[in-house]
Amino acid sequence: MNRMNKTSNLITRLLAVAALVAAVVVVLVVISGNTGGDDDPGKKGNQTAKTNGQSDKKKKSKRASYEVQEGDTLTAISQKTGVSVDEIEELNPELDPQALQAGQNLKLR
């Protein structure tokens, strides 16, 4: 009888280890699926491939001015136009970055 208990305990322990390994694999698959862990750039999630000849450098805006929209910040305007915050401030010396108003026109070049 004692030998049968040892065999039963060994089988139980092996099944527990197998279940633990399976659970870890499932967790890794779920995490990978949610973070776009696939290296295929055509899939949604982690798209880093450039399209239409885009480059890492921002192109400067060709517009001469920008009309401030409700909720705009200098950082948001800089991102929209491709003109740095410093350059916007240099071109608009009277500008108070904390008091932007919708409808206000900013020089971009």
C-alpha positions, -999 to +999 in steps of 0.1 A: +000+000+000+028+024+009+043+020-026+010+028-042+008+061-022+043+070-033+033+064-070+001+084-065+019+113-049+045+113-077+018+114-104+000+142-085+032+163-083+039+158-120+004+169-129+008+199-107+040+209-124+025+204-159-005+225-149+018+253-137+038+252-169+005+253-190-007+283-169+025+302-175+023+295-213-013+307-214-004+340-195+025+346-219+003+341-249-024+364-236+002+391-228+018+388-261-015+391-279-025+422-260+008+440-265+012+433-302+041+410-296+040+397-332+068+410-354+045+412-384+043+450-392+010+444-411-008+434-380-026+459-357-010+467-324+027+473-329+028+490-363+062+506-367+065+502-405+066+535-424+040+540-451+039+563-481+076+571-478+072+587-443+105+594-425+113+598-388+120+636-393+090+659-390+084+681-420+080+717-413+046+732-419+043+751-452+016+773-436+026+808-425+003+808-396-019+787-373-052+795-357-053+783-321-081+758-315-100+753-282-078+733-258-046+738-279-012+739-261+021+750-277+032+714-276+001+702-294+005+730-320+041+720-325+032+684-331+004+694-355+026+718-375+060+703-372+074+737-360+093+735-326+079+752-295+110+773-293+106+785-329+069+793-323+079+814-292+107+832-312+083+840-340+056+852-316+074+872-289+042+887-275+028+852-269+019+840-234+020+801-237-003+799-206-030+822-221-036+808-255-071+817-268-091+800-295-090+821-327-056+835-319-032+835-349+004+823-345+032+829-370+049+797-381+076+811-404 
